[in-house]
Amino acid sequence: MSLDPAWIVEDLSPSQSWLRIARPNWRDPLDPTYSGAWGGRWNPRGAFPTLYFNGDLHTARYNLRRFAHLQGYEPEDLLEESAPILVEATLPRGQSVVDAHSEEGLEALGLAATYPLDEAGAMIGWERCQPIGAMVQKAGLRGIHGRSTEVPDRSGRELAWFPATQRSRAHLIRRLDFADWYW
């Protein structure tokens, strides 16, 4: 599949660090195969490996609040030894991704400028986003730099990264314990 000329493509800076929330017992929190097998917002189940990152600490905190709330507790209820860690990483050089955060970028992808909500105010679901992710990956781009669905003012940014090959790896910078990143 060829690159759609309407898409807005961004080249990520190799010095940009990305944040990933992980369980402290994960052997490799930068392994993209889990989401590849189970799917996510931008990748269909079983289609291709994907690693989901937060663009900043603000977004990561919102995402953890949502996760905790869905599990029936609040971040304040977590025990330090079992609470999520934050992994900071960089990506290999030469990562071109599609813009899904500006109004122009969203519209070029066929999404509402109000994303993550549609024009009627309803959340745009995975079933709408996954085919877009598949087209972007098939066109040879390395991911989708989009608005977070969890930050109410639309300022949060996330990255769904599609590694080029099995050897393409995110590079660990550091791991932060819960108390060092959440509060």
ChimeraX commands (.cxc) that place a marker at each C-alpha (Angstrom):
marker #1 position 0.00,0.00,0.00 radius 0.5
marker #1 position 1.27,3.47,-0.80 radius 0.5
marker #1 position 1.37,6.48,1.43 radius 0.5
marker #1 position -1.80,8.59,1.25 radius 0.5
marker #1 position -0.69,12.08,0.12 radius 0.5
marker #1 position -3.28,13.70,2.43 radius 0.5
marker #1 position -1.65,12.24,5.57 radius 0.5
marker #1 position 0.59,14.52,7.58 radius 0.5
marker #1 position 3.85,12.72,8.26 radius 0.5
marker #1 position 6.16,13.63,11.15 radius 0.5
marker #1 position 9.75,12.53,11.66 radius 0.5
marker #1 position 10.34,11.75,15.32 radius 0.5
marker #1 position 13.45,13.11,16.96 radius 0.5
marker #1 position 15.76,10.28,18.06 radius 0.5
marker #1 position 16.41,12.22,21.28 radius 0.5
marker #1 position 12.70,12.32,22.20 radius 0.5
marker #1 position 11.97,10.08,25.16 radius 0.5
marker #1 position 8.69,8.21,25.47 radius 0.5
marker #1 position 7.01,6.87,28.60 radius 0.5
marker #1 position 5.39,3.49,29.09 radius 0.5
marker #1 position 3.43,2.35,32.13 radius 0.5
marker #1 position 4.37,-1.22,33.06 radius 0.5
marker #1 position 3.86,-3.76,35.78 radius 0.5
marker #1 position 6.97,-4.14,37.95 radius 0.5
marker #1 position 7.16,-7.89,37.24 radius 0.5
marker #1 position 7.18,-7.62,33.43 radius 0.5
marker #1 position 10.36,-9.20,32.13 radius 0.5
marker #1 position 10.55,-6.83,29.16 radius 0.5
marker #1 position 8.22,-3.81,29.33 radius 0.5
marker #1 position 9.42,-2.74,25.87 radius 0.5
marker #1 position 8.29,-5.93,24.13 radius 0.5
marker #1 position 5.76,-5.04,21.39 radius 0.5
marker #1 position 4.52,-8.59,20.82 radius 0.5
marker #1 position 1.87,-8.54,23.58 radius 0.5
marker #1 position -0.14,-5.75,21.95 radius 0.5
marker #1 position 0.54,-7.35,18.58 radius 0.5
marker #1 position -1.19,-10.51,19.79 radius 0.5
marker #1 position -4.07,-8.84,21.67 radius 0.5
marker #1 position -4.55,-5.64,19.71 radius 0.5
marker #1 position -4.98,-2.07,20.86 radius 0.5
marker #1 position -6.51,1.19,19.74 radius 0.5
marker #1 position -4.40,1.39,16.56 radius 0.5
marker #1 position -3.58,-2.25,15.82 radius 0.5
marker #1 position -6.00,-5.11,15.22 radius 0.5
marker #1 position -5.61,-8.31,17.23 radius 0.5
marker #1 position -2.89,-10.53,15.74 radius 0.5
marker #1 position -1.96,-8.05,13.01 radius 0.5
marker #1 position 1.46,-6.57,13.88 radius 0.5
marker #1 position 3.55,-5.74,16.97 radius 0.5
marker #1 position 2.85,-2.35,18.50 radius 0.5
marker #1 position 4.24,-0.55,21.51 radius 0.5
marker #1 position 2.07,2.13,23.13 radius 0.5
marker #1 position 3.76,5.12,24.75 radius 0.5
marker #1 position 2.74,8.28,26.57 radius 0.5
marker #1 position 4.25,11.49,25.25 radius 0.5
marker #1 position 4.67,13.07,28.68 radius 0.5
marker #1 position 4.21,12.54,32.40 radius 0.5
marker #1 position 0.88,14.38,32.42 radius 0.5
marker #1 position -0.59,11.88,29.94 radius 0.5
marker #1 position 0.87,8.88,31.76 radius 0.5
marker #1 position -0.79,9.97,35.00 radius 0.5
marker #1 position -4.17,10.32,33.29 radius 0.5
marker #1 position -3.80,6.88,31.72 radius 0.5
marker #1 position -2.99,5.29,35.07 radius 0.5
marker #1 position -6.03,6.94,36.69 radius 0.5
marker #1 position -8.25,5.47,33.98 radius 0.5
marker #1 position -6.71,2.01,34.30 radius 0.5
marker #1 position -7.06,2.03,38.09 radius 0.5
marker #1 position -10.64,3.27,37.92 radius 0.5
marker #1 position -11.60,0.49,35.49 radius 0.5
marker #1 position -10.14,-2.03,37.95 radius 0.5
marker #1 position -12.25,-0.63,40.78 radius 0.5
marker #1 position -9.64,1.27,42.75 radius 0.5
marker #1 position -7.77,4.56,42.76 radius 0.5
marker #1 position -4.01,5.14,42.45 radius 0.5
marker #1 position -3.93,6.05,46.14 radius 0.5
marker #1 position -4.97,2.45,46.94 radius 0.5
marker #1 position -1.91,0.90,45.28 radius 0.5
marker #1 position 0.85,-0.72,47.30 radius 0.5
marker #1 position 4.30,0.54,46.32 radius 0.5
marker #1 position 5.68,-2.96,45.65 radius 0.5
marker #1 position 2.91,-3.85,43.19 radius 0.5
marker #1 position 2.16,-0.42,41.71 radius 0.5
marker #1 position 3.01,0.29,38.06 radius 0.5
marker #1 position 6.45,1.54,37.16 radius 0.5
marker #1 position 7.18,4.02,34.42 radius 0.5
marker #1 position 9.68,3.09,31.73 radius 0.5
marker #1 position 11.42,5.84,29.80 radius 0.5
marker #1 position 12.75,4.91,26.36 radius 0.5
marker #1 position 13.95,6.28,23.04 radius 0.5
marker #1 position 13.27,4.86,19.60 radius 0.5
marker #1 position 15.67,4.07,16.76 radius 0.5
marker #1 position 16.56,6.83,14.29 radius 0.5
marker #1 position 14.45,7.42,11.22 radius 0.5
marker #1 position 10.96,6.91,12.63 radius 0.5
marker #1 position 8.31,8.55,10.45 radius 0.5
marker #1 position 4.79,8.53,11.89 radius 0.5
marker #1 position 1.42,9.95,10.94 radius 0.5
marker #1 position -0.09,12.94,12.74 radius 0.5
marker #1 position -3.32,12.07,14.56 radius 0.5
marker #1 position -3.23,15.01,16.97 radius 0.5
marker #1 position -3.73,18.15,14.88 radius 0.5
marker #1 position -7.15,18.90,13.41 radius 0.5
marker #1 position -5.66,18.71,9.90 radius 0.5
marker #1 position -3.93,15.40,10.63 radius 0.5
marker #1 position -7.08,13.85,12.08 radius 0.5
marker #1 position -9.21,14.97,9.15 radius 0.5
marker #1 position -6.64,13.59,6.68 radius 0.5
marker #1 position -7.10,10.21,8.40 radius 0.5
marker #1 position -10.89,10.47,8.14 radius 0.5
marker #1 position -11.38,11.18,11.85 radius 0.5
marker #1 position -13.29,14.03,13.43 radius 0.5
marker #1 position -11.28,17.10,14.38 radius 0.5
marker #1 position -12.87,16.59,17.82 radius 0.5
marker #1 position -11.08,13.23,18.28 radius 0.5
marker #1 position -11.17,11.29,20.59 radius 0.5
marker #1 position -14.84,12.21,20.43 radius 0.5
marker #1 position -16.97,12.19,17.30 radius 0.5
marker #1 position -19.14,15.12,16.23 radius 0.5
marker #1 position -21.96,13.88,18.49 radius 0.5
marker #1 position -19.68,13.72,21.54 radius 0.5
marker #1 position -19.32,9.91,21.66 radius 0.5
marker #1 position -15.93,8.22,22.09 radius 0.5
marker #1 position -14.46,7.02,18.79 radius 0.5
marker #1 position -13.84,3.32,19.30 radius 0.5
marker #1 position -11.06,0.94,18.45 radius 0.5
marker #1 position -13.11,-0.48,15.58 radius 0.5
marker #1 position -12.70,2.87,13.79 radius 0.5
marker #1 position -9.02,3.38,14.67 radius 0.5
marker #1 position -7.63,-0.11,14.01 radius 0.5
marker #1 position -8.19,-0.05,10.20 radius 0.5
marker #1 position -6.42,3.32,10.09 radius 0.5
marker #1 position -3.48,1.90,12.03 radius 0.5
marker #1 position -3.31,-1.08,9.67 radius 0.5
marker #1 position -3.23,1.24,6.62 radius 0.5
marker #1 position -0.51,3.40,8.18 radius 0.5
marker #1 position 1.61,0.35,9.07 radius 0.5
marker #1 position 1.12,-1.21,5.63 radius 0.5
marker #1 position 2.23,2.08,4.01 radius 0.5
marker #1 position 5.56,1.68,5.81 radius 0.5
marker #1 position 5.15,4.35,8.46 radius 0.5
marker #1 position 6.36,3.51,11.95 radius 0.5
marker #1 position 3.35,4.62,13.94 radius 0.5
marker #1 position 0.64,7.05,14.90 radius 0.5
marker #1 position 1.35,10.12,17.02 radius 0.5
marker #1 position -2.08,10.91,18.38 radius 0.5
marker #1 position -4.16,12.64,20.97 radius 0.5
marker #1 position -4.65,10.74,24.17 radius 0.5
marker #1 position -8.17,9.51,24.72 radius 0.5
marker #1 position -7.77,10.10,28.46 radius 0.5
marker #1 position -6.71,13.75,28.78 radius 0.5
marker #1 position -9.94,15.80,28.74 radius 0.5
marker #1 position -8.49,19.01,27.27 radius 0.5
marker #1 position -6.94,17.12,24.29 radius 0.5
marker #1 position -3.42,18.19,25.27 radius 0.5
marker #1 position -2.16,14.66,25.97 radius 0.5
marker #1 position -0.12,12.87,23.33 radius 0.5
marker #1 position 0.49,9.18,22.80 radius 0.5
marker #1 position 2.45,7.15,20.31 radius 0.5
marker #1 position 1.51,3.79,18.86 radius 0.5
marker #1 position 4.89,2.61,17.54 radius 0.5
marker #1 position 5.09,-0.08,14.86 radius 0.5
marker #1 position 8.62,-1.55,14.87 radius 0.5
marker #1 position 10.00,-2.11,11.36 radius 0.5
marker #1 position 11.38,-5.58,12.16 radius 0.5
marker #1 position 11.82,-7.91,15.13 radius 0.5
marker #1 position 15.25,-6.36,15.62 radius 0.5
marker #1 position 13.82,-2.83,15.90 radius 0.5
marker #1 position 13.79,-2.12,19.61 radius 0.5
marker #1 position 12.99,0.78,21.89 radius 0.5
marker #1 position 16.03,1.60,24.03 radius 0.5
marker #1 position 15.53,1.67,27.79 radius 0.5
marker #1 position 16.71,4.86,29.48 radius 0.5
marker #1 position 15.42,4.22,32.99 radius 0.5
marker #1 position 12.68,2.70,35.14 radius 0.5
marker #1 position 10.91,4.80,37.73 radius 0.5
marker #1 position 9.16,3.33,40.75 radius 0.5
marker #1 position 5.57,4.43,41.31 radius 0.5
marker #1 position 6.41,6.90,44.09 radius 0.5
marker #1 position 9.02,8.54,41.84 radius 0.5
marker #1 position 6.72,9.21,38.90 radius 0.5
marker #1 position 3.10,9.34,39.95 radius 0.5
marker #1 position 3.07,11.74,42.89 radius 0.5
marker link #1:1,2 radius 0.2
marker link #1:2,3 radius 0.2
marker link #1:3,4 radius 0.2
marker link #1:4,5 radius 0.2
marker link #1:5,6 radius 0.2
marker link #1:6,7 radius 0.2
marker link #1:7,8 radius 0.2
marker link #1:8,9 radius 0.2
marker link #1:9,10 radius 0.2
marker link #1:10,11 radius 0.2
marker link #1:11,12 radius 0.2
marker link #1:12,13 radius 0.2
marker link #1:13,14 radius 0.2
marker link #1:14,15 radius 0.2
marker link #1:15,16 radius 0.2
marker link #1:16,17 radius 0.2
marker link #1:17,18 radius 0.2
marker link #1:18,19 radius 0.2
marker link #1:19,20 radius 0.2
marker link #1:20,21 radius 0.2
marker link #1:21,22 radius 0.2
marker link #1:22,23 radius 0.2
marker link #1:23,24 radius 0.2
marker link #1:24,25 radius 0.2
marker link #1:25,26 radius 0.2
marker link #1:26,27 radius 0.2
marker link #1:27,28 radius 0.2
marker link #1:28,29 radius 0.2
marker link #1:29,30 radius 0.2
marker link #1:30,31 radius 0.2
marker link #1:31,32 radius 0.2
marker link #1:32,33 radius 0.2
marker link #1:33,34 radius 0.2
marker link #1:34,35 radius 0.2
marker link #1:35,36 radius 0.2
marker link #1:36,37 radius 0.2
marker link #1:37,38 radius 0.2
marker link #1:38,39 radius 0.2
marker link #1:39,40 radius 0.2
marker link #1:40,41 radius 0.2
marker link #1:41,42 radius 0.2
marker link #1:42,43 radius 0.2
marker link #1:43,44 radius 0.2
marker link #1:44,45 radius 0.2
marker link #1:45,46 radius 0.2
marker link #1:46,47 radius 0.2
marker link #1:47,48 radius 0.2
marker link #1:48,49 radius 0.2
marker link #1:49,50 radius 0.2
marker link #1:50,51 radius 0.2
marker link #1:51,52 radius 0.2
marker link #1:52,53 radius 0.2
marker link #1:53,54 radius 0.2
marker link #1:54,55 radius 0.2
marker link #1:55,56 radius 0.2
marker link #1:56,57 radius 0.2
marker link #1:57,58 radius 0.2
marker link #1:58,59 radius 0.2
marker link #1:59,60 radius 0.2
marker link #1:60,61 radius 0.2
marker link #1:61,62 radius 0.2
marker link #1:62,63 radius 0.2
marker link #1:63,64 radius 0.2
marker link #1:64,65 radius 0.2
marker link #1:65,66 radius 0.2
marker link #1:66,67 radius 0.2
marker link #1:67,68 radius 0.2
marker link #1:68,69 radius 0.2
marker link #1:69,70 radius 0.2
marker link #1:70,71 radius 0.2
marker link #1:71,72 radius 0.2
marker link #1:72,73 radius 0.2
marker link #1:73,74 radius 0.2
marker link #1:74,75 radius 0.2
marker link #1:75,76 radius 0.2
marker link #1:76,77 radius 0.2
marker link #1:77,78 radius 0.2
marker link #1:78,79 radius 0.2
marker link #1:79,80 radius 0.2
marker link #1:80,81 radius 0.2
marker link #1:81,82 radius 0.2
marker link #1:82,83 radius 0.2
marker link #1:83,84 radius 0.2
marker link #1:84,85 radius 0.2
marker link #1:85,86 radius 0.2
marker link #1:86,87 radius 0.2
marker link #1:87,88 radius 0.2
marker link #1:88,89 radius 0.2
marker link #1:89,90 radius 0.2
marker link #1:90,91 radius 0.2
marker link #1:91,92 radius 0.2
marker link #1:92,93 radius 0.2
marker link #1:93,94 radius 0.2
marker link #1:94,95 radius 0.2
marker link #1:95,96 radius 0.2
marker link #1:96,97 radius 0.2
marker link #1:97,98 radius 0.2
marker link #1:98,99 radius 0.2
marker link #1:99,100 radius 0.2
marker link #1:100,101 radius 0.2
marker link #1:101,102 radius 0.2
marker link #1:102,103 radius 0.2
marker link #1:103,104 radius 0.2
marker link #1:104,105 radius 0.2
marker link #1:105,106 radius 0.2
marker link #1:106,107 radius 0.2
marker link #1:107,108 radius 0.2
marker link #1:108,109 radius 0.2
marker link #1:109,110 radius 0.2
marker link #1:110,111 radius 0.2
marker link #1:111,112 radius 0.2
marker link #1:112,113 radius 0.2
marker link #1:113,114 radius 0.2
marker link #1:114,115 radius 0.2
marker link #1:115,116 radius 0.2
marker link #1:116,117 radius 0.2
marker link #1:117,118 radius 0.2
marker link #1:118,119 radius 0.2
marker link #1:119,120 radius 0.2
marker link #1:120,121 radius 0.2
marker link #1:121,122 radius 0.2
marker link #1:122,123 radius 0.2
marker link #1:123,124 radius 0.2
marker link #1:124,125 radius 0.2
marker link #1:125,126 radius 0.2
marker link #1:126,127 radius 0.2
marker link #1:127,128 radius 0.2
marker link #1:128,129 radius 0.2
marker link #1:129,130 radius 0.2
marker link #1:130,131 radius 0.2
marker link #1:131,132 radius 0.2
marker link #1:132,133 radius 0.2
marker link #1:133,134 radius 0.2
marker link #1:134,135 radius 0.2
marker link #1:135,136 radius 0.2
marker link #1:136,137 radius 0.2
marker link #1:137,138 radius 0.2
marker link #1:138,139 radius 0.2
marker link #1:139,140 radius 0.2
marker link #1:140,141 radius 0.2
marker link #1:141,142 radius 0.2
marker link #1:142,143 radius 0.2
marker link #1:143,144 radius 0.2
marker link #1:144,145 radius 0.2
marker link #1:145,146 radius 0.2
marker link #1:146,147 radius 0.2
marker link #1:147,148 radius 0.2
marker link #1:148,149 radius 0.2
marker link #1:149,150 radius 0.2
marker link #1:150,151 radius 0.2
marker link #1:151,152 radius 0.2
marker link #1:152,153 radius 0.2
marker link #1:153,154 radius 0.2
marker link #1:154,155 radius 0.2
marker link #1:155,156 radius 0.2
marker link #1:156,157 radius 0.2
marker link #1:157,158 radius 0.2
marker link #1:158,159 radius 0.2
marker link #1:159,160 radius 0.2
marker link #1:160,161 radius 0.2
marker link #1:161,162 radius 0.2
marker link #1:162,163 radius 0.2
marker link #1:163,164 radius 0.2
marker link #1:164,165 radius 0.2
marker link #1:165,166 radius 0.2
marker link #1:166,167 radius 0.2
marker link #1:167,168 radius 0.2
marker link #1:168,169 radius 0.2
marker link #1:169,170 radius 0.2
marker link #1:170,171 radius 0.2
marker link #1:171,172 radius 0.2
marker link #1:172,173 radius 0.2
marker link #1:173,174 radius 0.2
marker link #1:174,175 radius 0.2
marker link #1:175,176 radius 0.2
marker link #1:176,177 radius 0.2
marker link #1:177,178 radius 0.2
marker link #1:178,179 radius 0.2
marker link #1:179,180 radius 0.2
marker link #1:180,181 radius 0.2
marker link #1:181,182 radius 0.2
marker link #1:182,183 radius 0.2
view
